[in-house]
Amino acid sequence: MIVQSPEIHTGGLVNQAMASLVDLMPTILDWTSAKPPRYRLPGKSLRSIFNAPDDPSRNVIYCLSHVSRDYHVLSDEVIRTRRYKYILNLHPELEFPFATDLFVSRTWQGILKRKLAMIGKRSTRGYLYRPPEELYDLEKDPAESVNLAGNPDFDVILKELRAKLGAMRAETDDYWLINDNYRLNRETFQESRASD
């Protein structure tokens, strides 16, 4: 994101603080001295960091479908720290539901026509069929090609990020928590469904 303002005294400064789209509304309200809504906004104003190279307190962002998405594609919920990214795939039993405009794009149609097995470092099948959880070390693997979920060396990090994402989902009353009920239904009645 690029910001220009008379309040910015250090031109050309790159700030390393983590920010998200949910921070834009609080920033605009702060900048214009407008009264915020009665409910708590999920983001926080970026105005205080405009003249700083970093803000160590801004070290995590969330991408929750009900808070920060435009509903273009709904498939996962994410927590990202400066080093790690944890993805909870909401419907791992389904093919990844990417947007129609992507499907009709020349790029995707070329992948289909050529039956490409790989998209960069990731298999096309791995792109289309996602596991329930994904964990990536963004310093060592910026392409997010090696899923560390399930690797015992990263269990502590996985559990920590899973818990933080779960807490944020509960705090923001995530309506996709209903998936837990659907999952319970599937697990309970899967055997009987196969025999029907």
N, C-alpha and C positions, 0 to 999 in steps of 0.2 A: 504494500500500500504506500502511496506517495501522498504526503500532506504538505500543503503550502499555506502559511499563515503569517501575519505580522507578528504573532507571538513567538515565532520560531526565530531565535537569534543566532543559531549555529547552522547555517546553510549546508546542505550536503551531508548532514549527519545520518548515519544508519543506526537505528535502534534495534537491539537484539531481543527486546522483550517480546513475549508471545502475545499475540492479539488474535481476535476472532471477529467475525461479522457481528456477533451479539454485542461487541463493544462500540459499534457505530452509533446506535441510538443514545446510549448514555453520553457519548462524546458530543453529539449534536445538541442534546439537551443542556449539557454543561456549558458548551461553547456559546449557546444563545441565551443562557440564563433562563431557559424555559422550565416551567414547573414539571417535574417528573410525574408519572402516573402513581396512583396509590399503591399499586402492587410493586414488588421488588423486581427490577429488571435483572436478567441473568448476566449481563456484562457489566463492565465498569469503564468509566471515561478514560480515554487515552491522553487527554489534554495535559496531564501532569508529567508525561514522559516525552513531550515534544522536543525538549532541549537536552535530553539525556541520552547517553549511549546504550543504556540498558536499565531494566528494573528487575532485579532478582526475584521480586515477589510474583512477577508474572512468568511463571514457569510451567503452567499447564493450561490447556484449552480443551474444550469438549465440543463435539459435534453430535448433538442430539436431534433426532428427526423432528421433534415437536418444538424445539427451541430455535435452532439455527438454520434449518433447511428451507428451501423454497418448494419442496415437495416435487421437484423435478424427478428425483430418483430416491426411492426409499428402500434401503436394504441393510443398513448397518448403523451402529452408534459407536462413537470413537472417543477415546481420551488420548491426548498427545502431550508428552512432556518434551523437554528439550532434547532428550536422547531416545525415548521409546514411544512407540505408537501401538496402542491396543485397540483392536477392532472386535466388536461383538456383532456377528452377523445374525440379523433378526430371523431370517428364514433360510438356514443353511441347507434345508432339504429341497429348496427350489433353485433353479438356474438363476444366476445373478440378474436382477431386473434392471438392466441399464436402459437409458432413455431411448425413445423411438428415434430421435434425431441422430443419435449415435449409430443406431442400427442401420439407418439408411445412408449414412455417410460413405463417401468413397473409400475412406480408410477401412471401415469394418467390412464393406462389401468386397474390398480387395482381399482382406483376410479370409473371408468365406470362399471367394472364388479360387484362391490359391491353396485353401485348406491348410493355412499356416499352423504348424504345431506350436510355435513359440511366438510370443509378443515380447520382444526384448529378452529379459532374463526369466520371464514367467511363461509357463505353458498356457496356451489358449484355453485348454480344459481347466487349468487352475484358475484362470480369470473368470470363467463361466460358472464353476462350481466351487464355492468357497466353503472352508471349514467353519464350524461354529465360532471359533476364536482364532484371531491372528495377533501375533506379537512381533514387532520388528525393532531392531537396533538401528536407528536412523543414522548414527555416526558410522557404523561399519557397513551398513546396507541401505544406502539412501534410495535404491531402486525398489526396496521392499520385496525382495525376491526370495528371502529365506525366512520362513515362518518359524519363530522360536517357541510358539505355544506348544507344549508337549515336551520341550527340551528341559530335563530336570535341572540343568544349570540356571535356568531362568524362572523357576517356580516361584521364588519370592517376589520377583518383579511382576510376574503374571498375576499373582494373587493380590498384590498391592493395587495394581491398576484396575483389576476386575472389581475390587471393593470400592475404589474411588468412583468408578463409573456407576456402579450400582447405587452408591449413596447419592450421586448427582441425579440419577434417574428418579430415585424416590423423592428427593427434595423438590424436583421440578414437576412432580406428578406425571411422569412419562406415561402416556396412554399405551405405549407399546409394551408395558409390563404385562399386559394381557397375554402376550405371547407365552409367558410362563404357564398360564392356564391351558393354552392350546397344546403346549409341549406335554403337559401332564396328561391331557386327553389322548394324545397320540401314543404316549408310552403305555397308558393303561389299556387302550383298546386295540392296539396294533395287532396282537395275536388273534383276537376274535375277528377282526376285519379280514385278516388273511384267510380265515377258515369259512367266512360267510360266502 
